[in-house]
Structure formats: structure tokens, C-alpha cells
Amino acid sequence: MAGRTGAHAAGEGGDRLGAVLRPVRAGNGFEEALEQILQVVRLGLVPDGERLPAERELAERLGISRVTLREVLRVLHDQGLVESRRGRYGGTFVLRRPDGVGEDELRRRTAEVDIEDVLRFREVLEVGAAGLCAAHGLTGEGVVRLRRALDHTRDAPLADYRRRDTLLHLTLAGLCGSPSLAAQYAGVRAGVNGLLDCIPLLVRNLEHSQRQHAALVEAVLERDADAAREIAREHCAGTAALLRGFLA
């Protein structure tokens, strides 16, 4: 019976999963793969108790390595959304989500928030600030402030990372030469942080985010406005993928 259940989940779910699963972009492979598999689980495309497609199939559909896929599945396991079973009829199975306090709090926090509006406005402001900083250049003091903010994110304890990450982005916005943009960014960042507080801190994502931070600062200091804008856009897309996966 277990074998029939697994085959049924993979076979019947094939067409349905095709509406969600697609090759991810190279820049945010982990984040976008996590977003898509979270969507599969939260939309009920693979019902509770049934098995996700095999790792090889999932990796091929998403265009990622099986190593990256296993990191994604580990996150879902840690969140109590799936479990791994060994043996002939083993695989990764979707678990029933309890209706607990956590879900109630999540619904409360996101009920009044237009997530897409927050994410799009954040992207416009961050991409704009990065481009302005690079195009116009920074003063010596500005360079020191930006480098210091980046350094503080590098050695941040996990529990303090989001605060220091926020300070880095606020510093960049504050250096762009537009007080109006900086003020608007402070407001939208508060909204983004409220959403981020609803999802777990993922070490793989933070490591990737840190590499993007370093590349963004480098592009700004080299006055490469096109590169700065593109890195900022990709960075925002990674965060958006996580938030959509967990909250949408």
C-alpha cells in the first residue's frame, strides 16, 4: 500500500506540479527552489501523507544539484513540513501541519500586509539607492561608513544578523544623496523586517546574502552603476522568494 501511495503522489501530482515547479535562476537557486517546494506543500499539490517526487526528478525540474535540493528539503524537515523515510517505499513525505499558535500568529501578522506591494517598493528603492551611490560616487567618509557596515555583517552572531543587515541597507540608502528616498526606505524596511520575523533564519541563505552584500559594496565603490543595480535587484529577489514561499 505504501508503494501505491508514493506512486500515486508522483504520478497524479506530475501535471499539477508542473504549474509550480520550473527551472530556477542561477543567482538565487536555493531561495527560489525553496519557494517553489514550499508552494507545492502549502497549496496541497502533494497531499498530507503522500510522497514528493524523487530527488532526481525534483532536482531536474528545478535545475539545481541534488546537494542544493537536500539543503532545501532539510529546511522543510526542520520546519516540520516533511519527513524522510528509508526503505523500499521510502522518500520525502508531506506532514500534516498542526493548527497551532504559530499559524495563528502568522495569519495575524500578514492579514493586513500587501506582501507584493512591500516587496516591489523595497526593490525599487534598493535598486535606485544602489545605482545612485555608484553613479555619483561616495565621499571618503561615505566609503568608510559603507565598508564598516559591511564588516559588521560579516562577524554578526546569527541572532543579531538581521539588525546588522538592516543597518547596512539603511547606510546605503542614506548615502544615495536623496533624503526622501532614504526616509521612504526606512519605512518600507520596517515592513520587510516585520515579514522576515515570521520566517526562520536560514544559514545557507545568509551566506548567499553576505556574498551579494560584498559584491554590491564592491560595485558601488567601483562606480559600476549597472552592476550595482543588478546585484541589488537579485538580492531583493532572493529575499522575496523566501517570503513568498513561507508567507504567500
N, C-alpha and C positions, 0 to 999 in steps of 0.2 A: 504493500500500500504506500509506503514512503517513497518508493521509486516512482509510482504513478503520480504522486503528488508533485514531486520535483519535475517530472517530465511535463506534467500539465501546466505548471507555472511557467516553465521555459517556453513551451510550445504556444500556449494560448496567449502568453504575455508578449510574444515576439512582435506582432504588429502594433500592439498598444505601446510598447516600449520605444518603438521607432519614432513616435511622436515627441519623445523627450530626449532620448539618447542620440547624440551626434558627436562627431569628432570635435575635440576642444582645440582652442588656440594655444600655441606653444607657450606664450608668455605667462598664462595663468592656468596651466594644466591641472594641477592639484585642486585649486579652488573651483574651477569650472566642472571638473569631474565630480567633486563632492556635491556641488549644487545640483547636478543632474540626477545623481543617485538618490539624494535626499528627496527630490521631486518625485521620483519613482515610488519611494516608500510612502511619502506623505500623501500622495494622490491615490494610494491604494492600487497602483497598477500591478503590483505583486501583492496579493492579499496576505493578511496576517497568517503566519504559519507556513507559508509557501516559500519556495527557494528562488533566490535571484539567479539569473543566468550564470553559467560557469565563468570563472575568472578570465579564461582565454577569450570568451565571447565578449564579455564586458570591456576588456582591455582593447580589443579590436574595434568595437563600436565607438569607444571614446578616443581612440588614437593615442593611448598612453601605455607606458610599460606596466608589466604586472607588479613591479615593485611599487610604483606610484599608486596603482589600484589597491594594493594591500594596505597602504597607508590610509587611503580613503575609507576602506572597509573597517580599519581599526578605529577610526573616529566614530563611525556609526555604531560599532560594538561598544565603545566607551560611553556613548550616549544612550545605550540600552535599546537601540532600534533594530539591531540584528544580532544573531548568534551564529557561530561556526560549529558545524557538526562533522565528525570524522566518519569514516567507513564507506561502504559501498553506496549508501544513499545519503552521503554527506554533502556539504556545501555551505552556503551562507543563507540563512533563513530569516525572514522578517518576523519580528516580535510584535506582539500586541502592545500598544502604548497605553499605559495606565492614565486614567483621568485624575491626575493628582494636582497638588498645589502649583507645581511648576508650570503646567499647561495653563492653569487659570491665570497665573501671573503674566505669562507670555501673552495671552489674549488681552489682558487688561492694558499692558504696556503698548501694544501695537494697534489697539482698536481705533485710536484717534489719529494715527500717523499714516500719511500717504507715503509709503516707503519709496515708491518710484520717484515721486517728486523730490524727496530729500536726497536720494542718490544722484539724480540728474543735476540738481542745483549744486550739490557738492562737486560733481565732476566739472561743471562749467567754471566754478570759482577756483578750484585747484589747478586745472589746466591753464586757466587765464593767469593766475598768480605766477606759476612756474615760467610761462612764456614771457611775462613782463620782467621778471627778475633776470632772466637770461638775456633778453633783448636789450635792456638798458644797463645791465651790469650792476654790481654791488660796490658800495664803498668798502674801504678796508675794515671798518667796524662791522659792516654787514657780513663780510666774509667770515670774520671771527665768530659772530653770533650764529651763523648758519652751521659752521663746522662744529661749534661747541654743542649745538642742539643735536646734530647727528651723532657726535661722540657719546652723548648722554643716552641715546637709544641703544648704542652698541653694548654697553655694560649694564643695561637695565635688568633688575630682577623681574621674573615673569609677572609677579603681582603688580609691578609698577610700570610695565611696558606701555600700556595704553595711555597713561598720563604723559609719559615722555614722548611717545609717538605724537600725541596731540600737540605738545609744545613745539615739536619740530615743524609740523604743518602750520601752526599758528605763526611761527617765526618766519617761514617762507611767505605766508600771506602778508605779514607785517612789513616785509622788505620790498614788496612789489611796487611801492610808490603810490598806491591808491588806498587811502584810509577808508573809503566807502567799501571797497572790496574786502578789506581786512575785517571790518565790522560785520559785514554780511557773512563772511566765512566763519567768524566766531560763533554766530548764531546757528548756522547750519551744522557746524561741527558738534555743537552740543546735542543736536538732534541725532547725528550719526552715532555719537557715543552712547546715547540712550538705547539705540538699537544694538550696538555692539555689546552692551551689558547683558543682553538677552541671549547671547550665544557664547560657547566656550572659547577659551584661548587655545589655539592650536599651534604647537611648536613649529610644525612644518610651514604653516602659513606665515608665522612671524619671521622665520629665517628667510623666506622668499621676500617678504615685505622689506626686510632690512637690506637685502641686496638691491631692491628697487630704490630705497631711500638713498643708498650710496651712489647709484647711477644717476639719480635725479640731481643730487647736490653737485656731482661732477659736471653734469651737463650745464647746470646753471652757472657754475664758476668758469666753465669754458665758453660761456656766452653762446651756446648752441640752443637757440630758442626752439627749433623744430624738435630736436631730441628731447628737450625738457618737457615740452607739451605732450609728446608721445609717451614718455615714461610715466608722467603724471596720469595720463588717460588710462594706461594699462594698470597702474597701481589702483586707481579708483575702480576699475572693472573687476579686479581681484576681490576687493572688499565687497563690492556689490554682489558678486557671485555667491559669496558665503552668506550674506544677509538674505538674499532671495532664497537660497537653499534652506536655511533654517527657519525663516520667518514668513515667507510668502505663502 
